[in-house]
Amino acid sequence: MSRTYDVVVIGAGSVGVPAAWAMARSGLRVLVLDRFASPGQGSNKAAIGGIRATHSEPAKIRICLRSLEIASTWEDMYGDDIEWSTGGYSFVAVSPREEAILKELLSIQQRNGLDIAWYGAEELRGILPALRLDGVIGGTFSPGDGHCSPLLFGHVLYERACRAGATFRFGETVIAVDVRGDRVRGVATDKGTYAAPIVVNAAGGWAREVGAAVGLDHPVQPDAHEGGITEPVAPFLKPMVVDIRPAPGSANYYFFQHTTGQVLFCITPSPLIPGLERDATSTFLPMVARRMVELMPRMANLRVRRTWRGLYPMTPDGSPIVGPADGPEGYLMAIGLCGQGFMLGPGLGELLDRLVRDALTDEDRSTLASFSPHRPFEAQAVLK
């Protein structure tokens, strides 16, 4: 078996797998290494499946518009059912604070190609029939956003990458990056060594320890977010609903009904819960259930099947770090996806392929400037 490659990708998750697929399609010899037993076993399997271009940062909008194009046309292009649904996203405003935030973002979102508009309370009720009206001012709706199964989509991306020629090695932890002179030469794992002139850090919650292997301290801190799923019920909700109101114990929450009839939901804790701990908690379900039922009372009798926690590898400003660092030549990063790796991954994988092949477009360069590791990390992303 060859141990020399054009690119070694560390991490077989939301970014590493689509990047391997894109690079292998371009004819590159790609090796993907992952500490877990199969793809998507880090943070990817905890995703609830939403893909939206409804962001406040133009670079994220551009990347996610491409991800939406890939996911929404996947079954037509490749024949694989990934349980895709173009149900849209709706951000609901219950106070003047949310109304001001959402309306201010509209011009940025529309200017960058997103189909989105503001709807008053009565109009929004036409989109979200189960929404309570008292106290709801209105909200935005972006009909092109949607959702699919992270497990199915991750699996078919992995299969396509393998068919294109990418090599995956699981159950291997990277323990060192070979740096000689001023450039990367390969990596060493607990099971072997592999030569390559380019190493891509796509290690999710473990990105910081990979950076330490090349002498860099990446500003990425994982924290835990909890999700859950209900029993299946008759269809009553198409869009993903996002409520950005802060409340005791939480900064926001969001939920949608899957094509199977189950409702999936997640909450952003406040304060955040840093670390790699992924065990479910007893506080999550009462907190998120109270908030969802307040917004859509008909969900009061839904029975919850299970809950879980996943990792959000966070950066100080809530935006990813993508591109080369001030370090050895050939070391690239696609880290700190801030819980949005599933939606950014397909589009970002193609960008990484162009970066590796020195085939960047002007739009790519603008995106990389926004995601640069050299930015000041001062301005906070409004919709993280």
ABEGO torsion letter per residue (X at the ends): XBABBABBBBEBBAAAAAAAAAAAAAGBBBBBBBABABBGABAAAABAGBBBABBABAAAAAAAAAAAAAAAAAAAAAGBBAGBBBAEBBBBBABAAAAAAAAAAAAAAAAAGBBBBBBBAAAAAAABAABBABGBAEEBBBAABBBBBAAAAAAAAAAAAAAAGBBBBBGBBBABBBBBEABBAEBBBAAEBBBBABBBBAAEAAAAAAAAAAGBBBBBBBBBBBBBBBBBBBBABABBBBBABBBBGBABBBBBBBAAGBBBBBBBBOBBBBEABABBBAAAAAAAAAAAAAABAAAAABBBABBBBBBBBBBAAGBBBBEBBBBBBGBBBBBGAGGAAAAAAAAAAAAAAAAAAGABBAAAAAAAAAABAABAGABBBABX
